[in-house]
Every structure is written in C-alpha cells, then in structure tokens.
Amino acid sequence: MRSAEETSRLTEAMMSAALDAGLVMRSAEDETLDGRTVRLDGRQRLNFGSCGYLGLELDSRLRTAACEAVMRYGTQFSSSRAYLEAPLYPVLEQLLGEVFGGHVLVTPSTTLGHQTALPVLVGGNDAVVFDAQVHHSVQAVAPYLHAQGTTVEFVAHSDISQLERAIERLGRAHRRVWYLADGVYSMFGDLAPLPALTALLDRHEQLHLYMDDSHGVGWCGRHGHGPTLDLLAGHERVVVAASLNKSFAAAGAAIVLPSARLKSRLRMLGGPAIFSGPIQPPLLGVAVASAEIHLSPELAERQATLRERIELCTRLMRESGLPLANAAVSPIRHVTIGRPADAQKVAERLLYEGVYTNLATFPAVPARLAGIRTTITVHHRLSDISELVRALDRHVPAEFRSAPQAVGSCV
C-alpha cells in the first residue's frame, strides 16, 4: 500500500501531465451552451463529459423556475436551516419523498450530506466496511468515524464473499455492521451487486447499507428512484444518498431515510446541517421543478431516449472490440487502456479530432486501469454516438482490446 506522501506525488505527476496536455482544468469557451457540444481552443467538440444525463439543465421550465424563485425570494436566503429555512425547502423535501419513497433530508451537497449523515447514523460500537471503489466523498468520512471509535475496514470492490466474511467476523464484536458503497460507480459505470446485497440483508440482521446512488437516480427507475431504491425503498436498514445535480440538474443532495425519526436526528445532530449554508432560492426552485418532472409521465420518455443511446453505444463498442470495463446499462462507458500514459495519448487524439472525453486516471481509478470515460446524455444524437465509437476504434490500439464483461443493469 502506498504511503500518503507517495500517493500525493503520484497524483500530482499524473494531473500535471494531463494539465500540460490540455485534458483537465479547462474552461468552456461558449457564450451559450447546447448540452451536445463544448467549445475548446476555438473549436466545437462533441461533449462526452457531462453528467446531465437527462438534459434537464437546459429545460425552459427549470430556467423559469430559477428566475421566479429569485423574484420571490431573492438571490440568497442567508440563514442556517438550524434557525430558519427558505419557504421552498419543505416543498422540495415533500416532493422528493414522493420521488424516492422515503423520508428525505436535503443537504447543500452530496459531500456535506455524507458528513451530515454518517457520523450520526454510525455509532462508536458499530463497524463500517467501505467498498474499495466507493466514491471519495464517502471515504472522506472515515477519519470522523475512526475518531469516534468506529471500526473501519475496506473490502475488494463488489466482492460479496469477502463482504459476508467481514460481516460475520465483525458482527461478533459490534452492534451493527455498515456497508458503504455506490449504487452506480462514477468511473466504470458498473452497478452494485444489489440482488446479492438484498440477500445479505435478509441473512444478517446486523447489516445496514449506506448507498451513494448519485449517478443512478433520475435516469433509472420509477420516478427516477435509481437502482438501489427500486429494490430497497423503505427498507429499515438502508439509507441512500442521491445527488440533485447530474440527472436532476439542480443543486444539493437528498439523504433518503427509512423513518421520520432518523431524519429529525440528522437535522438536529448532523454538523453540516447545523453550520453549513443552505441551497439558495434559485436552485431550490430548479430542484422543485425537476422533482415535478420526475413525478410526471414525461420522465419515462426521457429515460427511454437515454437508454436507446446507451444501448447503441454499448453495442457499437462491443462490435468494435473496444475494452469496455463493463457492459452494465448505465450512461457511463469506460474504455480501459491500462497505463496512464497510453490512456492520455488516446484522450489527446480524441480531443484533436473533435471529441471531448474524460481521461480516467489515478486517483479516480487504479493506476493500472486508466482509460477513457465517456458519459451519454439525451442531448446526443445517435450519429454522435457512432462518431464517438469510430474515433475510439481508430485510436485505441489493438493490443488493448479485450472482451467486455457484463456486471448488471438497471431494474
């Protein structure tokens, strides 16, 4: 295992190389955005780097909602929610309760949501098991938990056998065992092994799940539940964090809880819930408008449009023999190259040809699994998907080709 200093040096070296190549820390040059393309170095490029999967960020209803909220409530409501909240907060939490099928606490961001929820939910007599690839914002809570006496361990990514052994071992000395994982993983696009986790919940009463499903909500499931809540909504030992960015096209996060009592505890005791600033009125208005769309029949149409693009991309990539990290039905496609330097060369060539993608390298992915991360949205035309795959086919060397592995799909 690398030391913190070694990890820092490696991260800086890889980011510096990507920065010099013009692949990270860029600014879009567009005067207006269309969701489909982005202007870089004076040229329009197809944009395969957006997580606005449903394309709602440019919807006229959300824009109007932002303007109306500003006119009614001002540009900001400068008060901690511990004292006083803007009028749209209870409206939003009620709507999100209908969307997600639970008791919802809205937080200013997903990261602050984790910091609000986990130190309150998890006790000093509990044990926490992190999936090795759970999002960094979840892993960042580990020091808080360790400081309060919680036992903290990691298991290999989505390794159910190793997880069950950990539950059985830790359960002998701890009141509860929490497993922290993503519903849809942000870099490789694979889904958590949800049916197997459901079976573990049935076998082990001490097991509790805390799932960050930020990349799953919206585009997947009834009302945009996401894959985790489609299976486990209302389960008394499951808590889900859902981003209100990405598919929702707003700001903040929803912590979906199984009871009103837990929601009240988090709001009273969670540090960021007391001390952090709120989501401001314009984006509260946007979130309310987005939630209303999620509760309407229109959502299924948007989901079907996106799914058509996902399935086309996956089929074309497999036909081309591109080394997909997995073939799960999710809008994130990761083409695994291997060495960071080789992945960077491919990303540079794609950008030169007019296709903007994300270079996936350490620390976002293991150093040996660097690659090209692409994200698909409803803004893309079917012809854009074909152009992306043709460009990848030209520039991913034959030596890196391998058969993809299917690991799951949206319920």
Buried (B, 14 or more C-beta within 10 A) or exposed (E): EEEEEEEEEBBEEBBEBBEEBBBBEBEEEEEEBEBBBBBBEEEBBBBBBBBBBBBBBBBEEBBEBBEBBBEEBEEEBEEBBEEEBBEBBEBBBEBBBBBBBBBBBBBBBBBBBBBBBBBBBBBEEBBBBBBBBBBEBBBEBBEBBEEEEBBBEBBEBBBBEBBBEBBEEBBEEBEBBBBBBBBBBBBBBBBBBBEBBBEBBEEBEBBBBBBBBBBBBBBBBBBBBBBBBBBBBEBEBBBBBBBBBBBBBBBBBBBBBBEEEBBEBBBEEBEBBBEBBBBBBBBBBBBBBBBBBBBEEEBEEBBEBBBBBBEBBBEBBBEBBBBBBBBBBBBBBBBBBBBBEBBBBBBBBBBBBBBBBBBBBBEBBEBEBBBBBBBBBBBBEEEBBEBBBBBBBEBBEEEBEEEBEEBBBBB
